[in-house]
């Protein structure tokens, strides 16, 4: 198999040129995003990671030498967070681990992946 394509990772509406990348919110709806003119940056990032997770699996990594990033579940937990008044509130923390694989891991350079 070849390196994962832009469309596989970011959806069928993804396009890029020398200066921009466009990811269609329509593609992000498949992972639960409610597309809106005012989606938060965090909701968009979460949807992008969830969509990319479908293509960047560990199973595919094992069979595709050209793939160098995997997105895997971590260990979900419950964490305490101050609500601003001194009261601790329980939050569920869902982990997704984004793993960058390369032979020499001394630095992270996006051009290597």
Residue pairs with C-beta under 8 A, 6 or more apart in sequence:
1 60
1 63
1 64
1 66
1 67
2 64
2 66
3 64
3 66
3 67
4 55
4 56
4 60
4 64
4 67
6 14
6 15
6 16
6 21
7 14
8 55
9 51
9 52
9 55
9 56
10 21
10 23
10 27
10 48
10 51
10 52
11 23
11 24
11 26
11 27
11 28
11 30
11 51
12 24
12 27
13 22
13 23
13 24
13 26
13 27
14 21
14 22
14 23
14 24
14 27
15 21
15 22
16 22
23 48
25 33
25 35
25 39
25 44
26 35
27 51
28 35
28 44
28 47
28 48
28 51
29 35
30 51
31 47
31 50
31 51
31 54
32 47
32 50
33 39
33 43
33 44
33 46
33 47
49 71
49 96
49 98
50 96
52 71
53 71
53 72
53 96
56 67
56 69
56 70
56 71
57 70
57 71
57 72
58 70
58 72
60 67
61 67
61 70
61 101
68 100
68 101
68 102
68 112
68 113
69 98
69 99
69 100
69 101
69 113
70 98
70 99
70 101
71 96
71 97
71 98
71 99
72 96
72 97
72 99
73 95
73 96
73 97
74 95
74 96
74 97
75 95
76 92
76 93
76 94
76 95
77 92
77 93
77 95
78 90
78 91
78 92
78 93
79 90
79 91
79 93
80 88
80 89
80 90
80 91
81 88
81 89
81 91
82 88
82 89
83 89
100 108
100 113
102 112
102 113
